[in-house]
Amino acid sequence: MKNYLIIFLSSLLFGFTAALADSGTRSVDTEANLSANPGEVMQAFLDEDDLKAWWKVSRTFVEPKVGGVWSISWDDWGEDKTQHAWIGVIEELTPTSMVIGHLVMIEPDMPLLAPMQIQIIVSAADGGTALALSHRGYGYGDHWDKMYELVVNGWDHVLGDMEAWFQENY
């Protein structure tokens, strides 16, 4: 993880030499209705124990404030049990929304995928929470296309895992 942080910080200081999204970027947009309240849903994206429980991340470093680092990693993800990390900066944080910008996705055997952005919006709805999530910044090319295809269906699966965790624990 230390090397990933060095790469991330170097990229912010000196510019990216890896894959960058072009002006015609794609996004993944999804919505979910969750049985928890909006505060609990937002906290689930910020709290280390919550992230480990519902998203199955191995490690996190999150500073829940504007300008804070938002970093998650999986040490043994997928069939190949590979390491993945997402590192960004919290650009906006209110009780009902969060924007993680300057997001770098570090994936095995791929150039760095960046810069990206995740926007999360929560609102009270039917005794629970309506969540809208947008993951923006996907460029074009083999590595971008592969990751885009994985994430298009991935967010729905991940948010389903989040709902199952809320139902079991709240």
C-alpha positions as CSV (number, residue, x, y, z in Angstrom):
1,M,0.0,0.0,0.0
2,K,2.9,2.3,0.7
3,N,3.9,2.2,-3.0
4,Y,0.4,3.0,-4.0
5,L,0.3,6.1,-1.8
6,I,3.6,7.3,-3.2
7,I,2.3,6.8,-6.7
8,F,-0.9,8.7,-5.8
9,L,0.9,11.6,-4.1
10,S,3.4,11.8,-7.0
11,S,0.6,11.9,-9.5
12,L,-1.0,14.8,-7.7
13,L,2.3,16.7,-7.5
14,F,3.8,16.0,-10.9
15,G,0.8,15.0,-13.1
16,F,-0.2,11.6,-14.3
17,T,1.8,9.5,-16.7
18,A,-0.8,6.8,-16.6
19,A,-4.1,6.4,-18.4
20,L,-6.3,9.5,-18.2
21,A,-9.9,10.0,-19.0
22,D,-10.5,12.0,-22.2
23,S,-13.1,14.6,-22.7
24,G,-15.7,12.0,-23.7
25,T,-15.9,10.2,-20.4
26,R,-18.5,7.7,-19.4
27,S,-20.2,7.3,-16.0
28,V,-21.9,4.5,-14.1
29,D,-25.1,5.8,-12.4
30,T,-27.2,3.7,-10.0
31,E,-29.9,4.1,-7.4
32,A,-30.8,1.9,-4.4
33,N,-33.4,2.0,-1.7
34,L,-31.9,1.0,1.6
35,S,-33.5,0.1,4.9
36,A,-31.1,2.3,7.0
37,N,-31.5,6.0,7.6
38,P,-29.5,8.5,5.5
39,G,-26.9,9.2,8.2
40,E,-26.2,5.5,8.6
41,V,-25.8,5.1,4.8
42,M,-23.4,8.0,4.6
43,Q,-21.5,6.7,7.6
44,A,-21.1,3.3,5.8
45,F,-19.0,4.9,3.2
46,L,-16.8,6.7,5.8
47,D,-16.3,4.3,8.7
48,E,-13.5,1.7,8.6
49,D,-15.4,-1.0,10.4
50,D,-18.5,-0.5,8.2
51,L,-16.5,-0.5,5.0
52,K,-14.8,-3.8,6.0
53,A,-18.2,-5.3,7.0
54,W,-20.3,-4.5,3.9
55,W,-17.8,-3.9,1.1
56,K,-15.3,-6.5,2.3
57,V,-12.4,-4.1,2.0
58,S,-9.1,-5.2,3.6
59,R,-7.9,-1.8,4.7
60,T,-9.1,1.8,4.7
61,F,-7.8,5.3,5.5
62,V,-10.6,7.8,5.5
63,E,-10.4,11.4,6.8
64,P,-14.1,12.3,6.9
65,K,-13.7,16.0,6.1
66,V,-13.5,18.2,3.0
67,G,-10.0,17.8,1.7
68,G,-9.5,14.5,3.5
69,V,-8.2,11.3,1.9
70,W,-10.6,8.5,1.1
71,S,-8.7,5.3,0.5
72,I,-9.9,1.7,0.4
73,S,-8.1,-1.5,-0.7
74,W,-8.9,-5.2,-1.2
75,D,-6.0,-7.5,-0.6
76,D,-7.6,-10.6,-2.1
77,W,-10.3,-9.6,-4.5
78,G,-11.7,-11.8,-7.2
79,E,-10.8,-15.3,-8.5
80,D,-7.1,-14.4,-8.8
81,K,-7.1,-13.0,-5.2
82,T,-5.4,-9.8,-6.4
83,Q,-4.9,-6.4,-4.7
84,H,-6.9,-3.4,-5.7
85,A,-7.0,0.1,-4.3
86,W,-9.1,3.2,-4.8
87,I,-7.6,6.5,-3.5
88,G,-9.2,9.9,-3.7
89,V,-9.9,13.2,-2.0
90,I,-13.2,14.1,-0.3
91,E,-14.2,17.3,-2.2
92,E,-17.7,17.7,-0.7
93,L,-19.2,16.2,2.5
94,T,-22.6,17.1,4.0
95,P,-25.1,14.9,5.8
96,T,-26.7,14.1,2.5
97,S,-23.9,14.1,-0.1
98,M,-20.3,13.2,-0.6
99,V,-18.1,13.7,-3.6
100,I,-14.8,11.8,-3.8
101,G,-12.7,13.4,-6.5
102,H,-9.2,12.9,-7.9
103,L,-10.0,9.2,-7.6
104,V,-7.3,6.8,-8.7
105,M,-8.2,3.2,-9.3
106,I,-5.1,1.0,-8.9
107,E,-5.8,-2.4,-10.6
108,P,-3.5,-5.3,-11.3
109,D,-1.8,-5.3,-14.7
110,M,-3.4,-2.0,-15.8
111,P,-2.2,1.5,-16.0
112,L,-3.6,3.8,-13.3
113,L,-7.2,4.7,-14.0
114,A,-7.6,8.4,-13.2
115,P,-8.9,11.0,-12.6
116,M,-12.3,9.8,-11.6
117,Q,-15.1,10.9,-9.3
118,I,-17.7,9.2,-7.1
119,Q,-20.8,11.2,-6.0
120,I,-23.1,9.8,-3.4
121,I,-26.5,11.5,-2.5
122,V,-28.8,10.2,0.2
123,S,-32.3,11.3,1.1
124,A,-35.0,9.9,3.4
125,A,-37.6,7.8,1.6
126,D,-40.3,5.4,2.7
127,G,-38.8,4.9,6.2
128,G,-35.3,4.3,4.7
129,T,-32.9,5.9,2.3
130,A,-32.9,6.6,-1.4
131,L,-29.3,6.5,-2.5
132,A,-28.1,7.8,-5.9
133,L,-24.5,7.1,-6.8
134,S,-22.6,8.3,-9.9
135,H,-19.1,7.0,-10.7
136,R,-17.7,9.3,-13.4
137,G,-14.5,9.6,-15.4
138,Y,-14.3,6.4,-17.4
139,G,-12.2,7.0,-20.6
140,Y,-11.9,4.8,-23.6
141,G,-9.4,2.1,-24.5
142,D,-8.9,-1.6,-23.6
143,H,-8.1,-1.0,-19.9
144,W,-10.9,1.5,-19.5
145,D,-13.4,-0.7,-21.3
146,K,-12.6,-3.7,-19.1
147,M,-13.0,-1.7,-15.9
148,Y,-16.1,0.0,-17.1
149,E,-17.8,-3.3,-17.8
150,L,-16.9,-4.7,-14.4
151,V,-18.1,-1.6,-12.6
152,V,-21.4,-1.2,-14.5
153,N,-22.8,-4.3,-12.9
154,G,-20.5,-4.1,-9.9
155,W,-22.1,-1.1,-8.2
156,D,-25.6,-2.8,-8.2
157,H,-24.0,-5.9,-6.6
158,V,-22.1,-3.8,-4.0
159,L,-25.2,-1.8,-3.0
160,G,-27.1,-5.1,-2.7
161,D,-24.4,-6.3,-0.3
162,M,-24.8,-3.0,1.6
163,E,-28.6,-3.5,1.9
164,A,-28.1,-7.1,3.1
165,W,-25.7,-5.8,5.7
166,F,-28.1,-3.1,6.9
167,Q,-30.9,-5.7,7.2
168,E,-28.7,-8.0,9.2
169,N,-27.2,-5.4,11.5
170,Y,-29.8,-2.6,11.9
